[in-house]
Amino acid sequence: MMIASLPVDDWQFWVATALMLAAIYAVAKPFIPKRGKKSASCPGCPSGEAANKPPRPKHVDLTIGGKRVKP
């Protein structure tokens, strides 16, 4: 049996195990849903700050050779 051969009395085993668990948590943390109330207008923002900002313009003017060109 493989479990009987684990070196549970070795400090290096516990350090490596703790590092492995911390790495798994760091990788999985973005995928774990957060508890708490989120704003419906800004689901990705924890405080809903982006909901109060003015919207970005939908188009920009191009400049070619110093002259404005409408697309």
CNS distance restraints for C-alpha pairs under 8 A (distance, minus, plus):
assign (resid   1 and name CA) (resid   5 and name CA) 7.54 0.50 0.50
assign (resid   2 and name CA) (resid   6 and name CA) 7.20 0.50 0.50
assign (resid   7 and name CA) (resid  13 and name CA) 6.53 0.50 0.50
assign (resid   8 and name CA) (resid  13 and name CA) 6.63 0.50 0.50
assign (resid   8 and name CA) (resid  14 and name CA) 7.42 0.50 0.50
assign (resid   9 and name CA) (resid  13 and name CA) 7.93 0.50 0.50
assign (resid  10 and name CA) (resid  14 and name CA) 7.07 0.50 0.50
assign (resid  11 and name CA) (resid  15 and name CA) 6.37 0.50 0.50
assign (resid  12 and name CA) (resid  16 and name CA) 6.07 0.50 0.50
assign (resid  13 and name CA) (resid  17 and name CA) 6.08 0.50 0.50
assign (resid  14 and name CA) (resid  18 and name CA) 6.05 0.50 0.50
assign (resid  15 and name CA) (resid  19 and name CA) 6.21 0.50 0.50
assign (resid  16 and name CA) (resid  20 and name CA) 6.11 0.50 0.50
assign (resid  17 and name CA) (resid  21 and name CA) 6.22 0.50 0.50
assign (resid  18 and name CA) (resid  22 and name CA) 6.15 0.50 0.50
assign (resid  19 and name CA) (resid  23 and name CA) 6.15 0.50 0.50
assign (resid  20 and name CA) (resid  24 and name CA) 6.24 0.50 0.50
assign (resid  21 and name CA) (resid  25 and name CA) 6.18 0.50 0.50
assign (resid  22 and name CA) (resid  26 and name CA) 6.14 0.50 0.50
assign (resid  23 and name CA) (resid  27 and name CA) 6.23 0.50 0.50
assign (resid  24 and name CA) (resid  28 and name CA) 6.05 0.50 0.50
assign (resid  25 and name CA) (resid  29 and name CA) 5.70 0.50 0.50
assign (resid  26 and name CA) (resid  30 and name CA) 7.93 0.50 0.50
assign (resid  28 and name CA) (resid  32 and name CA) 6.59 0.50 0.50
assign (resid  38 and name CA) (resid  42 and name CA) 7.57 0.50 0.50
assign (resid  38 and name CA) (resid  43 and name CA) 5.93 0.50 0.50
assign (resid  38 and name CA) (resid  45 and name CA) 7.51 0.50 0.50
assign (resid  38 and name CA) (resid  46 and name CA) 6.24 0.50 0.50
assign (resid  38 and name CA) (resid  47 and name CA) 7.40 0.50 0.50
assign (resid  38 and name CA) (resid  48 and name CA) 7.42 0.50 0.50
assign (resid  39 and name CA) (resid  43 and name CA) 5.68 0.50 0.50
assign (resid  39 and name CA) (resid  45 and name CA) 7.62 0.50 0.50
assign (resid  39 and name CA) (resid  46 and name CA) 7.64 0.50 0.50
assign (resid  39 and name CA) (resid  47 and name CA) 7.32 0.50 0.50
assign (resid  39 and name CA) (resid  48 and name CA) 5.59 0.50 0.50
assign (resid  41 and name CA) (resid  48 and name CA) 7.22 0.50 0.50
assign (resid  41 and name CA) (resid  51 and name CA) 5.88 0.50 0.50
assign (resid  42 and name CA) (resid  48 and name CA) 5.28 0.50 0.50
assign (resid  42 and name CA) (resid  49 and name CA) 7.73 0.50 0.50
assign (resid  42 and name CA) (resid  50 and name CA) 6.47 0.50 0.50
assign (resid  42 and name CA) (resid  51 and name CA) 5.64 0.50 0.50
assign (resid  43 and name CA) (resid  48 and name CA) 7.50 0.50 0.50
assign (resid  45 and name CA) (resid  49 and name CA) 6.75 0.50 0.50
assign (resid  45 and name CA) (resid  50 and name CA) 6.99 0.50 0.50
assign (resid  48 and name CA) (resid  52 and name CA) 7.60 0.50 0.50
assign (resid  49 and name CA) (resid  53 and name CA) 7.24 0.50 0.50
assign (resid  61 and name CA) (resid  68 and name CA) 6.46 0.50 0.50
assign (resid  61 and name CA) (resid  69 and name CA) 6.43 0.50 0.50
assign (resid  61 and name CA) (resid  70 and name CA) 5.95 0.50 0.50
assign (resid  61 and name CA) (resid  71 and name CA) 7.44 0.50 0.50
assign (resid  62 and name CA) (resid  68 and name CA) 5.69 0.50 0.50
assign (resid  62 and name CA) (resid  69 and name CA) 5.27 0.50 0.50
assign (resid  62 and name CA) (resid  70 and name CA) 6.55 0.50 0.50
assign (resid  62 and name CA) (resid  71 and name CA) 7.34 0.50 0.50
assign (resid  63 and name CA) (resid  67 and name CA) 5.31 0.50 0.50
assign (resid  63 and name CA) (resid  68 and name CA) 4.50 0.50 0.50
assign (resid  63 and name CA) (resid  69 and name CA) 5.86 0.50 0.50
assign (resid  64 and name CA) (resid  68 and name CA) 6.57 0.50 0.50
assign (resid  64 and name CA) (resid  69 and name CA) 6.89 0.50 0.50
